[in-house]
Amino acid sequence: MNLLFQKNFVSMIRGCAILILMIFGNVIAFAQEPLGSTFAEMEDSMSSLSITPLKPTLARKVLSKAIDKAEKDLQNKHKVDKYQINATFNRDSMTSFSVSCDILIERNYTINYSIENFKYDGPYTLTRQDSAYIVHYIKWFTLIEHNKLPLTSPVRVAPASIHGMMVKLGDILYPLKDYDTTLRYYYYSAYSIGDASGKGIYRLVFSRNKKKRLFENRIKLYNKKTQRFEYDYNKYEVGEIISGTAYLDIHSLRITQFKGHARMPYDEHIINVHFQNNYDEENDTPILRQTKLVWEVKGTKIKATVRRITE
């Protein structure tokens, strides 16, 4: 790899690099896709649909049930799924390059990955380390959903060998995670969309209100000068979905599509990800079919598609 590319690539990976910790941003520029059901294909034909804002009481009821359903689905164990990932990396004036691979992922309480068929297309010669950095990124693209984001907290967790340390990281903020939290931190509106046959979906629209959400970084470290243990208190923020639109089956409240903008603080940078998830259904459980995303931080932009492979 030539020296210029190596410097710029390292800058890209570090400036955007967050590797194991990254991701997210605003207004997806992707072509709109169907909502994940045969009914949803009628969305563009507005004359055939009835769009009705839900009254506050019903809207709260639908929101509460949608959150319960989303949490239940999150706990379901899935078999190993295979996805194909295609991504294009851009950094300032550098010539872009693209990568693709197949990834086997097991979504249980822990997540296991296996990479196959890694391919690179670009003008640079990649070292093994470069390839490892890229693989770290594309692994995490499969995590970008309405209820799962990679943690990019600015809090640094030091090795346990450093004199006793206590760190409590805050939770990432999701609109479909906890009912009381959603009411506290989001504006929301709810609609029913249906046709004369009785088929329909709910559309829930979320946007962050102005309430700040900061956590305290409480670290106990040994001060060599004073020869005493001291606490370091700092306020910090963590990642959040700042806006999103969820489409739910009107009968089961199973999610069929989510379009969102996530904001993830990291050091002095802010990572923005604009993404769209589309889901299939298996046994009344949503299975991720496809994700499209644009990931931006500083001068770096990554466009990627994650598509489930059914064999």
TIVOMI-606522 format. One line per 5 residues: their letters; for each residue x, y, z of C-alpha. Coordinates in pm, whole numbers. Layout:
N
a = X,Y,Z  ...
END
This chain:
311
mnllf = 0,0,0  148,338,-90  231,580,192  -29,843,97  -311,591,96
qknfv = -191,436,420  -200,774,599  -539,864,457  -678,519,521  -567,523,884
smirg = -718,871,916  -1041,742,770  -1050,438,993  -966,640,1304  -1160,954,1219
caili = -1449,732,1141  -1289,453,1326  -1460,345,1604  -1439,2,1463  -1600,-203,1727
lmifg = -1776,103,1859  -1937,299,1573  -2218,430,1359  -2506,651,1226  -2693,972,1041
nviaf = -2998,1152,857  -3255,1150,567  -3192,838,362  -3137,907,-3  -3233,555,-100
aqepl = -3521,473,-330  -3824,388,-121  -3895,18,-87  -4223,-163,-17  -4319,-182,348
gstfa = -4259,-554,370  -4608,-686,292  -4834,-712,-12  -5056,-445,142  -4767,-204,172
emeds = -4713,-203,-202  -5024,11,-228  -4869,295,-27  -4779,489,-341  -5137,467,-465
mssls = -5277,707,-207  -5625,714,-361  -5681,350,-262  -5582,403,102  -5739,554,408
itplk = -5484,731,635  -5629,813,976  -5448,982,1268  -5511,785,1586  -5676,956,1879
ptlar = -5443,1004,2180  -5588,719,2385  -5562,468,2100  -5220,602,1997  -5082,539,2347
kvlsk = -5231,190,2347  -5079,104,2010  -4742,246,2117  -4742,44,2439  -4830,-280,2261
aidka = -4578,-211,1982  -4299,-170,2239  -4401,-490,2420  -4402,-675,2088  -4063,-531,1985
ekdlq = -3907,-636,2316  -4053,-985,2292  -3922,-1026,1937  -3579,-909,2050  -3559,-1197,2297
nkhkv = -3646,-1465,2044  -3359,-1689,1944  -3301,-1720,1570  -3118,-1976,1369  -2800,-1872,1191
dkyqi = -2879,-1631,908  -2663,-1553,608  -2631,-1199,471  -2449,-1040,180  -2292,-702,248
natfn = -2189,-449,-16  -2025,-126,94  -1859,174,-71  -1607,380,128  -1543,749,53
rdsmt = -1296,978,227  -1263,1346,124  -1070,1359,-206  -957,996,-197  -1074,766,-469
sfsvs = -1356,551,-336  -1331,176,-301  -1586,-98,-241  -1598,-428,-59  -1841,-717,-40
cdili = -1869,-1036,158  -2109,-1294,294  -2157,-1303,668  -2307,-1574,887  -2463,-1426,1198
ernyt = -2628,-1587,1497  -2851,-1343,1686  -2891,-1481,2034  -2798,-1323,2363  -2448,-1313,2218
inysi = -2375,-1246,1853  -2138,-1467,1658  -1999,-1385,1314  -1831,-1574,1036  -1705,-1396,720
enfky = -1698,-1563,378  -1617,-1455,21  -1453,-1125,111  -1390,-918,-204  -1226,-578,-254
dgpyt = -1247,-348,-556  -1034,-35,-557  -711,133,-666  -517,61,-348  -325,-241,-230
ltrqd = -465,-346,106  -255,-492,381  -391,-761,607  -444,-495,875  -646,-281,633
sayiv = -868,-576,551  -916,-646,922  -1027,-284,980  -1280,-306,697  -1414,-638,824
hyikw = -1468,-481,1167  -1688,-219,1004  -1899,-444,788  -1961,-683,1075  -2133,-406,1267
ftlie = -2354,-302,975  -2570,-607,1049  -2646,-457,1393  -2809,-138,1270  -3175,-177,1356
hnklp = -3453,0,1545  -3355,-175,1868  -2984,-248,1830  -2700,-2,1769  -2325,-44,1830
ltspv = -2220,140,2145  -1992,438,2074  -1981,587,2422  -1695,836,2475  -1628,677,2813
rvapa = -1304,483,2808  -1307,157,3002  -956,102,3135  -812,-247,3198  -921,-408,3523
sihgm = -558,-419,3635  -567,-42,3688  -648,24,4051  -1019,-41,4112  -1237,136,3861
mvklg = -1612,183,3845  -1786,275,3522  -2157,266,3449  -2235,335,3087  -2569,482,2991
dilyp = -2813,297,2769  -2864,387,2404  -3199,558,2348  -3451,379,2126  -3814,477,2058
lkdyd = -3937,115,2067  -3756,5,2382  -3935,134,2692  -4277,299,2704  -4209,552,2983
ttlry = -3872,647,2836  -4028,703,2493  -4293,934,2639  -4021,1128,2820  -3778,1178,2532
yyysa = -3979,1160,2210  -4259,1335,2033  -4464,1075,1851  -4768,1044,1629  -4959,738,1515
ysigd = -5167,661,1206  -5363,369,1069  -5335,307,697  -5579,67,539  -5799,-19,245
asgkg = -6156,-136,202  -6058,-503,237  -5951,-456,598  -5579,-495,534  -5368,-235,703
iyrlv = -5067,-115,894  -4988,128,1173  -4735,402,1113  -4555,541,1419  -4343,855,1372
fsrnk = -4086,954,1635  -3865,1259,1686  -3647,1356,1981  -3773,1634,2204  -3538,1889,2360
kkrlf = -3484,1709,2690  -3116,1641,2750  -3006,1293,2843  -2668,1291,3016  -2501,1027,3228
enrik = -2234,1049,3493  -1898,891,3430  -1792,769,3773  -1439,632,3769  -1231,548,4075
lynkk = -859,579,4000  -541,598,4202  -373,941,4205  4,890,4227  65,1248,4341
tqrfe = -175,1239,4635  -135,864,4680  -507,835,4724  -802,689,4537  -1013,960,4378
ydynk = -1335,970,4182  -1357,1139,3845  -1709,1268,3770  -1789,1372,3415  -2115,1408,3226
yevge = -2144,1235,2890  -2407,1136,2635  -2453,811,2448  -2606,707,2121  -2968,755,2028
iisgt = -3213,724,1745  -3315,1087,1701  -3593,1024,1451  -3766,726,1300  -4075,589,1130
ayldi = -4198,240,1212  -4451,43,1007  -4634,-232,1194  -4878,-501,1092  -5216,-375,1214
hslri = -5318,-711,1360  -4999,-857,1512  -4805,-529,1561  -4507,-707,1407  -4265,-454,1260
tqfkg = -4235,-463,880  -4012,-161,818  -3818,102,1012  -3656,414,867  -3434,603,1108
harmp = -3159,851,1183  -2918,762,1461  -2670,995,1628  -2366,849,1801  -2114,1070,1989
ydehi = -1753,963,1980  -1471,1182,2117  -1501,1518,1943  -1693,1371,1650  -2056,1287,1591
invhf = -2141,980,1387  -2464,999,1189  -2632,701,1029  -2939,711,805  -3082,363,768
qnnyd = -3378,163,652  -3466,-189,770  -3710,-416,589  -3832,-735,754  -3970,-1072,654
eendt = -4193,-1273,885  -4132,-1619,1026  -4371,-1754,1290  -4497,-1402,1362  -4140,-1290,1430
pilrq = -3967,-1023,1217  -3650,-1141,1046  -3425,-875,896  -3444,-900,517  -3246,-592,414
tklvw = -3079,-285,556  -2965,16,357  -2753,274,531  -2540,584,492  -2279,622,767
evkgt = -2106,961,804  -1845,1107,1034  -1606,1391,969  -1494,1351,606  -1591,988,570
kikat = -1907,843,417  -1989,476,385  -2289,352,188  -2384,-7,250  -2652,-265,183
vrrit = -2706,-572,399  -2926,-833,230  -3043,-1164,374  -2960,-1466,158  -3228,-1735,152
e = -3122,-2072,20
END
